[in-house]
Amino acid sequence: MALVPLVAAAVCPHPPLLVPEVAGAASTELDELRTACDVAVARLLAAEPDRIVVIGCGPSTMTFSAAEQGSFHRYGIHRRVPLSPTNAADRADNAAVGPARLPLSVTIGAWLLGRAGTALPRSAMAVAADEPAARCATLGAGLLNPDLFDPDLFHAGLFDPDLLNAGLLGSVTGNASEGGTSTRLGLLVLGDGSACRVERSPGYDDPRAEPFDQAVTRALADADTRALGALDAELSAGLKATGRAPWQVLAGAVRAAGGAWRGELAYAAAPYGVTYLVASWAPSGAAR
């Protein structure tokens, strides 16, 4: 089977305060971050993908079809955010059908795509925080070539390989498997850095946080898949860095795509003691 072409990736954080309605009077404090995310998504769309896969952290590793929805209800906003481009506008909770199953990371990704106004087809994947690096790499590679996916690598009950192939990869790889033109794939990857930068951080102050974030910042700026793949799962969990697993899925996809890639860092700061990073990745030969 021919590989699905990966044309670009955007990396963004997923704080609920990114949404102005959630932040309220404090919304201006994240204007710079919000703008950086908007620009990264715009660059992703400028690469002209035919489909977007949103990748974020979640309580378990699973996939979501375009019909799924997320919600900001727990943050005081009675609004659903549909993943489907057919419902580009957020809907009130009482107008929505079915449960809001998208985790926060994917919900923020859907919200960013909605802000961009794109109607591109999309699906999503949540990756468990404790998913080992090797499994994350396999997930990333499987986005481009499902023949590489080995269900024996995954814990029973934590992952449904049939759902992955049918729900997430089916429409992405269908044309390639029939010998036609492969769908061009773009990735929107959501994840936060450490949450232990200062005493008021959610994880308090941890001296390991700054060097960890610096290493991730360099890796995202340089499109360094080896450095991302080497991030330690236990250390990441101790620092409450939710981006580790999604970033390693990204690294696995880019390695599978092959060729030289370049990265560009747009934002790196810890305004609330949590590190937020924004970056754009593209093949080195692609237009800037």
N, C-alpha and C positions, 0 to 999 in steps of 0.2 A: 504494500500500500504506500502511495506517495505521501510524504509529510504535508500536513496543512501548513501553509506559509504563515509565519508569525511576523507581523509587520511593525509592531511597536508595543510598548508597555508604558503605563503611567503608574507611579507609586505615590499614594497619598495616605495620610493618617485618617482616623475615624472618630475624633472626639465629637460627642453630640453637640457641643457648643459651636461646632462649625456651622450648624443650622441657625440662622439669625433668630428665628422664632423661639428656639430653645434657649439661646443665650440671652435674649431679652436686652436689657440695658447694657449688658457687657458685650454685645455683638461686635462693636467696633474694635475690641481688643484683639480679635482674630481676623481682622480685615486683610492683613498681609498674607496670612496663611490661606484664607479663603480664595484670594486672588491667585496665589500660587497653584492651588488645586485646580481652579478653573483653567488656568493656562496649560497645566499638564494634561488635563482632559482634552482641551482644544488641540493640543499637539498630537495626542493619541488619535483623535478623529481626523486630523489632517493627513495622517498616514493612509487614509482611505481603507480601513478594514471593512469587511463585509459582515462581521459579527464581533461582539464584545463578550468576553467572559470576565465576570467580576469575581475576584478571589479575596477572601478575608478569613479571619479567625472565627471560630464558633465552638460551641460545647462539644460537638462531634464532627467527624468528617462526613460530609454529605453534599449532594448537589441539589440545585433548585431550578425548576423550569421558569419560563417567562411569566407564568401565571401567578407566581408567588408574590407575597407582599411583606413589607416590614412596617413597623409603626414606631412613632415617637411618643406613644401614650405614657410610657413610664417616666418620660421627662416632662410631662405636663402639657404636651401638645396632642390633641385628639385628632391625629391625622395618620392615614395610611400612605405608604410610599410603594407603589407597584414596581416590580422589576420589569414588567412588560412594557415595551414601547407603545403598545396600543392604548395604554392608559397613562400618557405622559404627565398628566397633572395629578398631584396628590389628591386623595379622596378622604372625606371625613370618615371616621371609624364606623359610624352608623350606616354609611352607604356601602361599606365593603362587605364582600361575601367571603366567608371562611376565615380561619385563623391567620394572624400575622406571624409567619414562621421565619422570616429572614432575621439573622442575627444583626446586631448593630453595625458591624463592619460592612456587611453587604448592603444593609439599608442605606448607609451613608454613600456607598458606591452608586446605588440606584438614584439617590437624591442628586449626586453630582452629575450623573448622566442626564437626569431630568432638567437640571439647570442649563446644561449645554444644548438642550433642545433636539437631541438626536433621536431618530426613530429606528436606529439600527437594531436588528435582532440581538437578543442577549440571553445569557443564562448565567448561573453563578455556582460557585463552589465555596463551602465553608471547610476550613481545615482545623482539626482539633489542636489545641495548644500543645499537647504532648505527642503529636505525631512525629516520629523520628525523621531525621534528615533524609535518610535513604528513601522512605516512603514519600516524603514531600517531592523529592527529585523525580520519583517514578510518576507521581501525579502530574507534574509539570510536563514530563516527556509524553505522557499519555494523552495530553491535550492535542499534541501534534501527530501522534501515532499510537492509536489504541492497541496495536499489536505488541507494544512494549509493556502494556499493563498486565501485571501478574497478581491476580486476586489472592494468591497464597501469602502475599506480603502483608496483608491487612488482617487485623484482629477480627475474629468472627463477631458480627453484630455491630461493629463500628463503621462498616463501610459496605455499600451495596454495589458491586462491580457492574451488575446489570443496569442499575440506575445511571451509573457513570456513562456507560456506553450508549444507552438508549436516550437518556434524558439530556445529557450534556454534549456528548460527542457525536451523536447520530446526525444531527443537521449540520455539524461543522465538517465532518469527514465524508459525508455521503457522496458529494460530487467527486472527491478524489478517488473513492473506492470504485466509482463507475468509470474511471478513466477520463473524467471531464476536468474542467478548471477547478482547482482547489479553492475553497473559501479562504479569504484573507482574514486572519485572526488578530485581534487586538486584546490586550490584557489590561484590566484596571485592578491593581493590587492594593489592598487596604491593610495597613498595619501601623501600630505605634511603636516607638522606641521604649526605652526604659521609663518606668514611672517611679524612679527613686533618686531624682537629682538633688532634691533639697528636703529639708525637714518637713515642709508642708506637702510633699508629694504623697500620692496615695500609698506608696510603699516605703515612706520615710526616706531618709538619706542613706545611700549606700555608696561607698567609695568605688565600687566596681562599675557603677552606672556610667560615669563619664567616659572611661576608656572603651566600654562596650559601645556606646553611642558613637564615639569617634570612629571606631572600626566599621560600624554599619554605614556611617556617613560616607567614608572613603569608598566602601564597596558600591554604594548606590551611585556615587559620582563617577566612578570608573567602570560601571557595568561589570563588576568583578564577581562572576558567578562562583568562583572557588571560595572567595572570602565569605560570601553569603552562605554557601553550603557548609562551611566549617563552623558556623555559629553553634554554640553549645546549647542544647535544649534545656538542660538543668539550670544553667546560668541565666538564660533568657527568662525562664519561668520565675526564678528568684528575683529578677529585676522587673517582673511584670511587663516584659516586652512582648506585646501581642503580635508584633509583625514577624517574628522569627519564622514561623511555619509558612505563612503566605509568601514571604521573601524567598524561602527555599523552593517553593513551588515555581516561582518566577525563574529562579536560577536553573531549575531542571528543564523548564521549557526552552530557555535561551540556549542552554547547552545542546538540547536536542535539535534546535533550529540550525545550529552550527554557524560558522562564519564569525567575523569580528563584529562586536557591538560597541556602541559608545553610550555613555551616560551623561546626564547633565543634572546637577543638583540645583533646585530652585528655592528650597527653604530648608533650614535646619535650626531649630530653636526649641526651648523648653519653657514656654510661657507660664505654665501652671505646675512646673516640676515634672512634667511628662514630655518626653522628646517627640517632636513631630517632624517628619521628614517628607519632602516632596521631590520627586525626581522623574525624569523622562528617559526611557531607553529606546534605542532604534538601531537597526543594522548600520554599520559604519558607512556603507555606500548610499544610504538614504539621504534625501535632501533635508537640510536643516529647516 
